[in-house]
């Protein structure tokens, strides 16, 4: 600090630099949602992620992705959605809701 009566000078950081640093330090979890058409639980999962501000990539079976591709990633999958947060497998919508409730 400089002498008496000096006021701290404001500094500015552009938003992308701030976001990059925040995500590096605190971890921004991008979700992956395996889904299908006409799936109410898939829609609820995507809505919950949006409400929590979590970015996600949707992999929709029948729209560029196949059931076989899903089973390569989650061999035990029998229902949709199947959700990952980052590299962590969460499960379906109920598991996602429980997981996010544990994070205030």
C-alpha positions as CSV (number, residue, x, y, z in Angstrom):
1,X,0.0,0.0,0.0
2,X,1.1,3.5,-0.6
3,X,1.0,6.4,1.8
4,X,-1.8,7.7,3.9
5,X,-5.2,8.4,2.4
6,X,-4.6,6.3,-0.7
7,X,-7.5,4.5,-2.1
8,X,-7.1,1.1,-3.5
9,X,-7.3,1.2,-7.3
10,X,-9.9,-1.0,-8.9
11,X,-8.7,-3.6,-11.4
12,X,-10.6,-5.3,-14.1
13,X,-10.6,-8.9,-15.3
14,X,-12.4,-10.0,-18.4
15,X,-15.2,-12.5,-17.8
16,X,-13.6,-15.3,-19.7
17,X,-10.4,-15.1,-17.7
18,X,-12.4,-15.0,-14.5
19,X,-14.5,-18.0,-15.6
20,X,-11.4,-20.0,-16.7
21,X,-9.7,-19.4,-13.3
22,X,-12.8,-20.1,-11.3
23,X,-13.3,-23.4,-13.1
24,X,-9.7,-24.4,-12.8
25,X,-9.7,-23.7,-9.1
26,X,-13.2,-24.8,-8.1
27,X,-14.0,-27.2,-10.9
28,X,-16.7,-26.6,-13.4
29,X,-18.5,-29.9,-14.0
30,X,-19.9,-30.2,-17.5
31,X,-22.5,-32.9,-17.6
32,X,-23.2,-35.5,-20.3
33,X,-26.8,-36.6,-20.6
34,X,-27.6,-39.7,-22.6
35,X,-31.3,-39.4,-23.6
36,X,-34.0,-40.3,-26.1
37,X,-37.1,-38.8,-27.6
38,X,-40.3,-38.7,-25.5
39,X,-38.5,-39.3,-22.2
40,X,-40.0,-37.3,-19.3
41,X,-37.1,-38.1,-17.0
42,X,-34.6,-37.0,-19.6
43,X,-36.4,-33.6,-19.9
44,X,-36.5,-33.3,-16.1
45,X,-32.8,-34.0,-15.8
46,X,-31.9,-31.4,-18.4
47,X,-34.2,-28.9,-16.7
48,X,-32.6,-29.5,-13.4
49,X,-29.1,-29.1,-14.8
50,X,-30.2,-25.8,-16.5
51,X,-31.7,-24.6,-13.2
52,X,-28.5,-25.4,-11.4
53,X,-26.4,-23.6,-14.1
54,X,-24.6,-26.8,-15.1
55,X,-23.7,-26.9,-18.8
56,X,-24.4,-30.2,-20.5
57,X,-23.9,-32.1,-23.7
58,X,-26.9,-34.2,-24.8
59,X,-26.3,-37.5,-26.5
60,X,-29.7,-38.4,-27.9
61,X,-30.3,-42.0,-29.0
62,X,-31.8,-41.9,-32.5
63,X,-30.3,-38.5,-33.2
64,X,-26.6,-39.2,-33.9
65,X,-26.1,-41.8,-31.2
66,X,-27.0,-45.4,-30.8
67,X,-28.0,-47.7,-27.9
68,X,-24.8,-49.7,-28.6
69,X,-22.7,-46.6,-28.1
70,X,-24.4,-45.9,-24.7
71,X,-23.9,-49.5,-23.7
72,X,-20.1,-49.2,-24.5
73,X,-20.0,-46.4,-21.9
74,X,-22.5,-47.8,-19.4
75,X,-22.8,-51.5,-19.9
76,X,-25.5,-51.9,-17.2
77,X,-27.8,-49.1,-18.6
78,X,-31.4,-50.3,-18.9
79,X,-33.1,-46.9,-18.7
80,X,-32.6,-43.3,-19.7
81,X,-31.3,-40.8,-18.9
82,X,-27.8,-41.8,-18.1
83,X,-25.9,-38.9,-16.6
84,X,-22.2,-38.1,-16.0
85,X,-20.9,-35.0,-14.2
86,X,-17.4,-34.5,-15.6
87,X,-15.9,-38.0,-15.6
88,X,-18.1,-39.2,-12.7
89,X,-21.0,-41.5,-13.5
90,X,-24.1,-40.3,-11.6
91,X,-26.9,-42.6,-12.9
92,X,-30.4,-41.6,-13.8
93,X,-32.6,-38.6,-12.9
94,X,-33.2,-39.7,-9.3
95,X,-29.5,-40.1,-8.7
96,X,-28.8,-36.7,-10.2
97,X,-31.4,-35.1,-8.0
98,X,-30.0,-36.7,-4.9
99,X,-26.4,-35.8,-5.9
100,X,-27.3,-32.2,-6.5
101,X,-29.3,-31.9,-3.2
102,X,-26.1,-32.9,-1.4
103,X,-24.4,-29.8,-2.9
104,X,-26.1,-26.8,-1.4
